């Protein structure tokens, strides 16, 4: 677990001080158990950034606070969480993060310099998961990044702990929307991203954490420049 050492982290968490106690607790635990700071370092410092499945908006607000050049949009199917995200954003007029409800999970229109998905895909079945990743890949600008932070299925003991926590969140406490849990391995997710035409890197981010955090970064290739047109022969 990582404590919020930086001023930016503490300030971001403080934006939720007026939220209901249960939501404040969820946001605090989210920070402590997820490598949000490591994820932030891998997001472009400027450009249009989409935080898909943003929940309470913690990642969105932290991304925007760390780099003012980021135009961050957070979307989620949960109206309650989006309302709390908007209130947290309003606590700092200087923030560049905006939030919207997406009832059907659709992507906002336009090309994105980066799309961030943090612990969302396990709530989807294989087909829906693959379709969402394909749509995200198609929505990237040339050279854009798709950053997928999920919990891996290895090591097994960490995976079991993460699975137990998510069962608690979805079926007992009802703080996360989702009726079925389907954890995909980093190998499976990487295959889907490559099939979507992305160049993929995989990093473990679970050192010092109890959960098997893994980050897959898919880059959309830049469009190669057109072949030069031969100069006319004037001789």
Secondary structure, 3 states (H helix, E strand, C coil): CCCCCCHHHHHHHHCCCCCCHHHHHHHHHHHHHCCHHHHHHCCCCCEEEEEECCCCCHHHHHHHHHCCCEEEEEEECCHHHHHHHHHHHHCCCCCCCEEEECCCCCCCCCCEEEEEEECCHHHCCHHHHHHHHHHHHHCEEEEEEEEEEEECCCCHHHHHHHHHHHHHHHHHCCCCCCCCCCCCCHHHHHHHHHHCCEEEEEEECCCCCCCCEEEEEEEECCCCCCCCCCCCCCC
